[in-house]
Amino acid sequence: MVDRAIREQNLPARLMLSVHDEIGVSMPQDDAVRDQIVKWYTYFSAADAPIRMRVPIVASAEYGVNWWEASKN
């Protein structure tokens, strides 16, 4: 869903990897794009979500030149 939304909206971002509970996205440092991607990942708690989760999905996003640098914040 998120990858499709990124492509449909032609955002300057690409999903690079997904491992367990971590997602790697290649993108410029753009807070509006970051916030939109976080919103999509947490959408499953919304009342109009196609699949509704009982447990809220919480997400955060950090910038870094690689995963290690981003994970230190």
N, C-alpha and C positions, 0 to 999 in steps of 0.2 A: 504494500500500500504506500509506504513512504517513498520508495524508489520510483514508483509510478508517478506519484504526485510531484516529485522533484523534476522528473522528465517532462511531464505535461505542462508544468509552469515554467519550464526552461530556466530553472534556477542554476546559478553557477556553483553547483555542488554535485558530488557523486558519492554514493555509498561505496566504500572500499572494502570493509570487512565487518563481520558480525560474529563475535565470540562470546558465548554465554550471555552475560548481561551488558556487554560493551559493544558499541557501534563506532566504527571509524568512518568519518566523512571527510573527503577532500574538498575544501572550499576556501575562498578568501575569508579574511577576518571581517565578517559582516554580521552585525548583531541581529538585523532584521531577518536574514536567512536562517541564522542559528535559532532564533526564537520560533520561527515557523516550523523548522524540523523538530524541535522539542515538542511543540504543540501537537504535531502529527503523531509522535510516539506516545504521547499521553492521552490521545483522543479516546482510547478504549474505555475511559471512565465517564465519558460524556453520555448524556441521556439518548442522543440520536446516533450513537455509534452502531455500526452494523453488527458488531459482536461486543457485548457489554461485559466487562470484567467486574466482579464484585469487589476485588481488591484494587484500590487505586494504583495506577502506574505512575511512578515518580521518575523524572529524568532531569539531568543537569548536563551542561555542555561547557567544555573548556577548549581553548585554543592551544596549539603547540605545533612545533615543526615535525613532531612525530608523536606516537601514542604515549611514550614514556614522559615526554615533556608536558603533554596535556594532562596526564594523570596525576602530576605532582601538585596541581592547584587544588 
